[in-house]
Amino acid sequence: MPIYEYRCESCGFQKEHLQKMSDAPLATCPSCGKESYTKLLSAAGFQLKGSGWYATDFKGGSSKPAASSDSAPAAGCGGSCACHPS
């Protein structure tokens, strides 16, 4: 779920809120109660939960060796994509 940053235009109160992307933007300031609470434009923030690659992979000291640049292109792109400059 994304984390959105809001600021009240009336009192200056600022806070981050964890919301679903489908949730309507907040309008009422939790500090002063006025309808001047606006979403700020900031870097995208999100919170990872559950068991996934971020929680289980790359946690130890062992890692796979990096592929050499002489290797063949990935099977899906055929070598004609932006990741394989000519």
Backbone as CSV, one residue per row, in Angstrom:
resi,resn,N_x,N_y,N_z,CA_x,CA_y,CA_z,C_x,C_y,C_z
1,MET,0.844,-1.185,0.000,0.000,0.000,0.000,0.885,1.242,0.000
2,PRO,0.526,2.220,-0.797,1.316,3.447,-0.846,1.170,4.289,0.417
3,ILE,2.200,5.043,0.700,2.194,5.988,1.804,2.117,7.380,1.195
4,TYR,1.064,8.116,1.523,0.860,9.463,0.987,1.139,10.496,2.069
5,GLU,1.696,11.622,1.655,2.000,12.706,2.574,0.974,13.814,2.380
6,TYR,0.418,14.303,3.480,-0.602,15.357,3.459,-0.142,16.543,4.303
7,ARG,-0.633,17.730,3.945,-0.385,18.937,4.735,-1.658,19.771,4.762
8,CYS,-1.938,20.353,5.935,-3.089,21.233,6.090,-2.679,22.651,5.695
9,GLU,-3.439,23.248,4.798,-3.162,24.615,4.351,-3.499,25.631,5.440
10,SER,-4.376,25.268,6.363,-4.795,26.193,7.426,-3.817,26.254,8.591
11,CYS,-3.482,25.080,9.156,-2.653,25.070,10.370,-1.230,24.586,10.141
12,GLY,-0.939,24.036,8.953,0.413,23.573,8.646,0.723,22.166,9.118
13,PHE,-0.263,21.477,9.722,-0.064,20.095,10.184,0.306,19.222,8.995
14,GLN,1.310,18.353,9.165,1.757,17.479,8.090,1.937,16.069,8.619
15,LYS,1.471,15.071,7.836,1.550,13.683,8.273,1.506,12.758,7.068
16,GLU,2.087,11.558,7.233,2.013,10.515,6.220,0.868,9.576,6.566
17,HIS,0.147,9.109,5.539,-0.977,8.191,5.738,-0.823,6.998,4.813
18,LEU,-1.018,5.816,5.351,-1.005,4.579,4.584,-2.406,4.373,4.031
19,GLN,-2.547,4.396,2.702,-3.859,4.274,2.063,-3.789,3.347,0.866
20,LYS,-4.924,2.749,0.551,-5.046,1.993,-0.684,-5.075,2.985,-1.847
21,MET,-4.632,2.548,-3.008,-4.666,3.422,-4.180,-6.095,3.773,-4.554
22,SER,-7.038,2.908,-4.224,-8.442,3.141,-4.566,-9.160,4.039,-3.555
23,ASP,-8.524,4.328,-2.412,-9.142,5.193,-1.402,-9.217,6.637,-1.899
24,ALA,-10.277,7.322,-1.502,-10.421,8.741,-1.844,-9.404,9.547,-1.040
25,PRO,-8.893,10.644,-1.609,-7.946,11.481,-0.858,-8.594,12.043,0.406
26,LEU,-7.801,12.202,1.452,-8.295,12.773,2.693,-8.504,14.274,2.505
27,ALA,-9.490,14.851,3.161,-9.773,16.282,3.027,-9.802,16.989,4.370
28,THR,-10.163,16.280,5.440,-10.301,16.889,6.754,-9.009,16.740,7.551
29,CYS,-8.482,17.852,8.033,-7.255,17.851,8.831,-7.524,17.203,10.182
30,PRO,-6.710,16.199,10.576,-6.909,15.565,11.874,-6.527,16.476,13.048
31,SER,-5.799,17.544,12.785,-5.368,18.449,13.842,-6.384,19.554,14.116
32,CYS,-6.785,20.284,13.053,-7.686,21.423,13.259,-9.118,21.166,12.800
33,GLY,-9.344,20.082,12.017,-10.690,19.731,11.578,-11.185,20.473,10.350
34,LYS,-10.363,21.346,9.773,-10.790,22.095,8.579,-10.619,21.243,7.329
35,GLU,-11.360,21.598,6.299,-11.343,20.854,5.033,-10.234,21.362,4.102
36,SER,-9.045,21.561,4.640,-7.943,22.084,3.827,-6.725,21.157,3.859
37,TYR,-6.973,19.868,4.029,-5.917,18.858,4.084,-5.654,18.398,2.663
38,THR,-4.465,18.647,2.124,-4.171,18.311,0.730,-2.996,17.342,0.630
39,LYS,-3.060,16.499,-0.384,-2.008,15.525,-0.642,-0.829,16.251,-1.280
40,LEU,0.374,15.962,-0.787,1.584,16.569,-1.324,2.170,15.691,-2.416
41,LEU,2.850,16.311,-3.330,3.561,15.580,-4.368,4.936,15.255,-3.818
42,SER,5.221,13.982,-3.638,6.501,13.565,-3.073,6.937,12.272,-3.737
43,ALA,8.100,11.812,-3.390,8.610,10.558,-3.931,7.674,9.422,-3.551
44,ALA,7.530,8.490,-4.438,6.641,7.363,-4.179,7.125,6.577,-2.968
45,GLY,6.207,6.267,-2.091,6.536,5.471,-0.919,5.601,4.288,-0.837
46,PHE,6.115,3.165,-0.406,5.272,1.996,-0.230,5.853,1.134,0.865
47,GLN,5.025,0.274,1.397,5.435,-0.579,2.504,5.274,-2.026,2.071
48,LEU,6.355,-2.800,2.160,6.317,-4.202,1.782,5.958,-5.032,3.006
49,LYS,4.974,-5.916,2.840,4.555,-6.786,3.931,4.502,-8.223,3.442
50,GLY,4.561,-9.135,4.376,4.430,-10.548,4.038,5.771,-11.178,3.737
51,SER,5.744,-12.406,3.269,6.988,-13.099,2.943,7.165,-13.065,1.439
52,GLY,8.192,-12.431,1.009,8.484,-12.310,-0.414,9.973,-12.241,-0.621
53,TRP,10.390,-11.922,-1.821,11.820,-11.917,-2.130,12.600,-10.965,-1.244
54,TYR,11.986,-9.838,-0.894,12.693,-8.847,-0.093,12.965,-9.332,1.326
55,ALA,12.148,-10.251,1.810,12.312,-10.740,3.178,13.178,-11.994,3.230
56,THR,13.248,-12.731,2.144,13.941,-14.006,2.182,15.214,-14.038,1.344
57,ASP,15.306,-13.272,0.286,16.477,-13.280,-0.577,17.458,-12.201,-0.155
58,PHE,18.689,-12.400,-0.487,19.754,-11.425,-0.275,19.978,-11.064,1.189
59,LYS,19.511,-11.867,2.131,19.701,-11.539,3.543,21.031,-12.066,4.072
60,GLY,21.557,-13.106,3.483,22.798,-13.678,3.983,23.996,-13.082,3.281
61,GLY,25.170,-13.578,3.621,26.387,-13.100,2.986,26.622,-13.746,1.637
62,SER,25.922,-14.826,1.350,26.149,-15.508,0.082,25.324,-14.875,-1.019
63,SER,25.927,-14.784,-2.174,25.208,-14.261,-3.332,25.706,-14.978,-4.566
64,LYS,24.903,-14.975,-5.596,25.281,-15.606,-6.848,26.263,-14.691,-7.572
65,PRO,27.229,-15.245,-8.250,28.151,-14.394,-8.990,27.424,-13.709,-10.148
66,ALA,27.841,-12.508,-10.459,27.215,-11.745,-11.535,27.533,-12.398,-12.870
67,ALA,26.581,-12.345,-13.787,26.777,-12.894,-15.125,27.777,-12.024,-15.867
68,SER,28.619,-12.651,-16.670,29.604,-11.875,-17.424,28.922,-11.147,-18.566
69,SER,29.533,-10.064,-19.022,28.942,-9.272,-20.104,29.056,-9.980,-21.437
70,ASP,29.856,-11.057,-21.499,30.019,-11.807,-22.752,28.894,-12.815,-22.956
71,SER,28.032,-12.971,-22.000,26.995,-13.992,-22.083,25.964,-13.631,-23.140
72,ALA,25.222,-14.624,-23.566,24.175,-14.434,-24.568,23.047,-13.602,-24.002
73,PRO,22.278,-12.891,-24.852,21.165,-12.085,-24.359,20.101,-12.956,-23.711
74,ALA,19.299,-12.329,-22.854,18.217,-13.037,-22.191,17.265,-13.622,-23.235
75,ALA,16.679,-14.751,-22.923,15.829,-15.456,-23.880,14.646,-14.638,-24.347
76,GLY,14.077,-13.798,-23.482,12.869,-13.072,-23.832,13.074,-11.907,-24.775
77,CYS,14.233,-11.235,-24.743,14.381,-10.004,-25.513,15.113,-10.205,-26.830
78,GLY,15.908,-11.243,-26.954,16.606,-11.498,-28.197,17.773,-10.549,-28.450
79,GLY,18.095,-9.712,-27.486,19.241,-8.823,-27.628,18.950,-7.513,-28.339
80,SER,17.697,-7.251,-28.721,17.375,-6.018,-29.462,16.691,-4.974,-28.600
81,CYS,16.773,-5.117,-27.281,16.119,-4.159,-26.386,17.123,-3.124,-25.888
82,ALA,16.649,-2.200,-25.067,17.496,-1.125,-24.536,18.561,-1.641,-23.584
83,CYS,18.335,-2.813,-22.987,19.326,-3.325,-22.049,20.510,-3.993,-22.746
84,HIS,20.454,-4.138,-24.049,21.551,-4.711,-24.832,21.949,-3.729,-25.938
85,PRO,22.733,-2.702,-25.599,23.106,-1.721,-26.622,23.948,-2.369,-27.713
86,SER,23.790,-1.866,-28.891,24.540,-2.455,-30.022,25.825,-1.733,-30.270
